[in-house]
Amino acid sequence: MDFRRDDTPKIVRRVLRQDIKSFLQEAIISGKLEPGARIIETRIAKDLGVSQAPIREALRELELMGLVESRPFQGSFVKKLSKRDIQDAYQVRANLEGLAAKEAAQKISPEQLEQLEELVKNMEKSTRKGGMKDFVEIDIAFHRLILEAAGNRLLQKLWSMVQLGQWTFITTKISKRSLPELAQRHELILESLKKKDPLEAEKRILQHFQELMEEILTEF
């Protein structure tokens, strides 16, 4: 893939690793980088005007997500996602976040509930502007805050380590549901946390990801 085409977004030299990861993630999901394609760090670094270090870091995170695979003495390649890959990722995320929601319902503070409510409002605002990037970032922040409210450090570490929040990007990109519909799902999760009901909070999270997984697998 040639990143020097006219439709390539301009990335400043001091770009963050997250920006590069999002850029490569978008290229993979959209098909610009096809399954099996070799990702040449030096070429991407030259085309984007950055050093190889942030490229390498971004590829490591994409590998943890399961979008990229590293082959000894060959380099990094775009992994061909299977239905099993998607199913595994969503089942793990559903169970981790289900446990987090269950614990958060018992520990969440009024301040954290206010923050979640504000995030839902901002999510809904972003849908009116049609900004998918903003929507995804707010969505991830919403789920991350529930992990923090649970107060389970190992749970947070596992969630962050395998980049589970980043699957939100894939969900939003593939899902046929509108952004307002996706935003509305989070209101139900928030209401269960306001009730301080652990079982309902867990149920809402599990239902949320089960429905998304089934929809993604159908579209996939």
ZIZIUR-V444129 format. One record per residue. N is the residue number from 1. PSI is psi in whole degrees, -180 to 180 (none if undefined). D_LAST is the distance of its C-alpha to the last C-alpha in Angstrom with 1 decimal. Layout:
# ZIZIUR-V444129
<<N,PSI,D_LAST> <N,PSI,D_LAST>>
This chain:
# ZIZIUR-V444129
<<1,133,22.9> <2,117,26.0> <3,6,26.1> <4,11,29.4> <5,164,28.1> <6,-27,29.3> <7,4,25.9> <8,126,25.9> <9,142,26.8> <10,128,30.2> <11,128,30.3> <12,159,33.8> <13,-40,35.4> <14,45,35.5> <15,146,31.8> <16,156,30.5> <17,-38,28.1> <18,-38,25.7> <19,-42,25.7> <20,-41,25.0> <21,-44,22.1> <22,-39,20.6> <23,-47,21.2> <24,-38,19.7> <25,-44,16.6> <26,-41,16.2> <27,-37,16.8> <28,-49,14.2> <29,-37,11.3> <30,-15,12.7> <31,0,13.0> <32,-36,16.8> <33,109,16.9> <34,155,15.1> <35,132,14.1> <36,-13,17.6> <37,139,19.5> <38,136,22.6> <39,108,23.2> <40,110,27.0> <41,-45,28.5> <42,-39,31.7> <43,-45,30.1> <44,-43,27.9> <45,-42,30.9> <46,-44,33.1> <47,-36,30.8> <48,-9,30.3> <49,37,33.9> <50,172,33.5> <51,172,34.6> <52,-22,32.5> <53,-53,32.8> <54,-28,30.3> <55,-47,27.8> <56,-42,28.3> <57,-42,28.0> <58,-40,24.7> <59,-36,23.3> <60,-41,24.5> <61,-38,22.6> <62,-30,19.4> <63,-39,20.1> <64,-34,20.6> <65,-22,17.2> <66,13,15.8> <67,-20,14.7> <68,147,17.9> <69,140,20.0> <70,128,23.8> <71,128,25.6> <72,131,29.4> <73,9,31.6> <74,-34,28.6> <75,-160,27.0> <76,140,23.5> <77,151,20.4> <78,127,16.8> <79,140,14.9> <80,112,11.9> <81,135,9.5> <82,167,8.7> <83,-33,7.4> <84,-39,11.1> <85,-46,11.4> <86,-44,9.3> <87,-45,11.2> <88,-46,14.3> <89,-44,14.3> <90,-32,13.8> <91,-42,16.4> <92,-46,18.8> <93,-43,18.5> <94,-44,19.0> <95,-40,22.0> <96,-47,23.6> <97,-27,23.4> <98,-44,24.4> <99,-40,27.5> <100,-44,28.1> <101,-39,28.1> <102,-44,30.4> <103,-38,32.8> <104,-36,32.5> <105,-26,33.6> <106,-17,36.8> <107,-15,37.5> <108,138,36.1> <109,161,38.9> <110,-37,39.7> <111,-40,39.1> <112,-36,35.5> <113,-40,34.8> <114,-40,36.2> <115,-41,33.9> <116,-41,30.8> <117,-40,32.1> <118,-38,32.6> <119,-40,29.1> <120,-42,27.7> <121,-43,30.1> <122,-34,29.1> <123,-44,25.4> <124,-37,26.3> <125,-42,28.5> <126,-29,25.8> <127,-33,23.7> <128,-27,26.7> <129,-14,27.0> <130,21,23.3> <131,100,23.2> <132,-40,19.7> <133,-46,21.3> <134,-42,24.0> <135,-48,21.8> <136,-43,19.7> <137,-40,23.0> <138,-41,24.6> <139,-48,21.7> <140,-41,22.1> <141,-37,25.9> <142,-49,25.7> <143,-36,24.0> <144,-38,26.2> <145,-35,29.3> <146,-40,28.5> <147,-43,28.4> <148,-40,31.8> <149,-28,33.2> <150,-28,32.6> <151,16,35.0> <152,103,33.5> <153,-38,33.6> <154,-39,31.9> <155,-45,29.0> <156,-42,28.8> <157,-44,29.2> <158,-44,26.4> <159,-45,24.0> <160,-38,25.1> <161,-40,25.3> <162,14,21.7> <163,40,20.6> <164,-35,18.7> <165,-30,19.4> <166,-15,17.6> <167,-16,14.2> <168,-38,15.2> <169,-45,14.6> <170,-44,11.0> <171,-50,10.7> <172,-36,12.9> <173,-40,11.3> <174,-31,7.8> <175,142,9.5> <176,-7,11.2> <177,150,14.2> <178,161,17.2> <179,-40,18.8> <180,-37,21.7> <181,-42,19.7> <182,-36,18.1> <183,-39,21.7> <184,-30,23.2> <185,-35,21.4> <186,-24,23.5> <187,-39,26.7> <188,-40,26.3> <189,-44,26.0> <190,-44,29.0> <191,-38,31.1> <192,-34,30.7> <193,-35,32.0> <194,-33,34.9> <195,-11,35.9> <196,36,36.1> <197,101,34.4> <198,-44,32.7> <199,-39,31.1> <200,-38,29.7> <201,-44,28.4> <202,-44,26.6> <203,-43,25.3> <204,-42,24.0> <205,-47,22.1> <206,-42,20.6> <207,-41,19.6> <208,-50,18.1> <209,-30,15.7> <210,-45,15.1> <211,-41,14.1> <212,-44,11.8> <213,-46,10.2> <214,-39,9.8> <215,-44,8.5> <216,-42,5.8> <217,-37,4.9> <218,-46,5.5> <219,-35,3.8> <220,none,0.0>>
